[in-house]
Amino acid sequence: MTDADQVLLALIGSGSSFVTFCLMRFPQTRRPQFQQYGQFSLIASFFGALTILLISALTVYAQAVWH
């Protein structure tokens, strides 16, 4: 796996983390059937996004160690 692949994985992970935060925090960005559930708290949204970010960072690290 090249460095460019690792950078791409990191960018996808950080983008997924940002999208997770926005979907949890702003219900108007969700699909209509899920807008009925209110917004999550700032802390819950932050930790949800942080969880996704940590999973993606561990994936990048595991790929680097594997090769």
Secondary structure, DSSP 8 states (H G I E B T S, - for coil): --HHHHHHHHHHHHHHHHHHHHHHH-GGGS-GGGTTS----HHHHHHHHHHHHHHHHHHHHHHHHH-
